[in-house]
């Protein structure tokens, strides 16, 4: 179907206006409010002990969550593509569950499971604190980022098939040799893409984390919780905008990395 030049221009105009109103304007306002007092004021706002601690905690959670989701994602994707077992459809649904469930509901569920009086609440008597501590924040983040590696690796496994893996097994290669020398190199770009998406989501998660965190600065406050605390609790709008800009900068770097990797994947 051919589209007239007038209709093409009209569609582009509508899309650009929509993106400008929905995306560019809010971002421009945040950047303006952040740097209206100069870069020095911005740097001082993001270099406070609370801000540095929040950044370190966010990066620590990412460092814990990503390896766990990589291992789980690869194993699950292999099971879904290569395996035929009862409950396979149920596993497919479970993987997609974080896309359908509100993060706040995830946080409440974790409180019911790991909080005082919960099914596993007795672990606190052993000195292992889950809710309102780092473990609870990690579990919440793992849940909301669970599907990304699986859903990026799964179609790649479908595309490459299992002929090379079968040939390697026929030649006497062990399962680990087959995985490390054939399967892993073949899925590396899908895996990398899933890791980048996991990092971006883990850094920006708010709803599930705020439910299982005490929000104490320097103890269990991530960057997203710092933005919320500064804006809502402290009424420090400039500090909130500065923290949001720092978070946005990290997200943009992650997006840039994802774009570069995607271009490299298309040329190889």
Buried (B, 14 or more C-beta within 10 A) or exposed (E): EEEEEEEEEEEEEEEEEEEEEEEEEEEEEBBEBBBEEEEEBBEBBBEBEBBEBBBEBBBBBBEBBBEBBBEBBBEBBBBBBEEEEEEEEEBEEEBBEBEEBEBEEBBBBBBBBBBEEBEEBEEBEEEEEBBBBBBBBBBBBBBBBBBBBBBBBBEBBEEBEBEBBEEBBEEEBEEEEBBEEBBEEBBBBBBBBBBBBBBBBBBBBBBBBBBBBEBEBEEBBBBBBBBBBBBEEEEBEBBBBBBBBBBBEBBEEBEEBBEEBBEEEEEE
